[in-house]
Amino acid sequence: MKGSHIMIVLVIVAWPFYYLYQRQLGAISFLLLAIFFLIISIKEIKKLKEQKKQTSELSSKEKIE
């Protein structure tokens, strides 16, 4: 996920999170933020694993030839 997309999402959800803080429900917004960043990190890890797999396959083909 691009950094600009992450910032746009955070700006959009800032008002509801502020509302939760006003109502003494800040823990809910922290939980939602934690879930959001967990999903982002899982996606990034999957991308890195795919890139690593592709580079290892490419290097193994070069060694065979």
C-alpha positions in Angstrom: 0.0 0.0 0.0 1.4 3.4 -1.0 2.3 5.9 1.7 -0.1 8.4 0.2 -3.0 6.0 0.4 -2.2 5.3 4.0 -2.2 9.0 4.8 -5.5 9.5 3.0 -7.2 6.7 5.0 -5.8 8.1 8.3 -7.0 11.6 7.5 -10.5 10.3 6.7 -10.8 8.3 9.9 -9.3 11.0 12.1 -12.7 12.7 12.8 -14.4 9.5 14.0 -11.4 8.6 16.1 -11.4 12.1 17.7 -15.1 11.6 18.5 -14.3 8.3 20.2 -11.6 10.1 22.3 -14.2 12.7 23.4 -16.5 10.0 24.6 -13.7 8.3 26.6 -13.6 5.4 24.1 -10.0 5.9 22.9 -9.1 2.3 23.3 -11.4 1.4 20.5 -9.6 3.7 18.1 -6.2 2.3 19.2 -7.5 -1.2 18.5 -8.8 -0.1 15.0 -5.5 1.5 14.2 -3.6 -1.6 15.3 -5.7 -3.8 13.1 -5.2 -1.3 10.2 -1.4 -1.4 10.5 -1.4 -5.1 11.0 -3.2 -5.6 7.7 -0.8 -3.3 6.0 2.2 -5.0 7.4 0.9 -8.5 6.4 0.4 -7.2 2.8 3.9 -5.8 2.7 5.4 -9.1 4.1 3.6 -11.1 1.4 5.0 -8.7 -1.3 8.5 -9.2 0.1 8.2 -13.0 0.1 7.0 -13.0 -3.5 9.9 -10.8 -4.6 12.4 -13.0 -2.7 10.9 -16.1 -4.3 11.1 -14.6 -7.7 14.7 -13.6 -7.3 15.7 -16.9 -5.9 14.0 -18.7 -8.9 15.8 -16.4 -11.3 19.2 -16.9 -9.7 18.7 -20.7 -9.6 17.9 -20.7 -13.3 21.0 -18.7 -14.0 23.2 -21.2 -12.0 21.8 -24.1 -14.0 22.6 -22.5 -17.4 
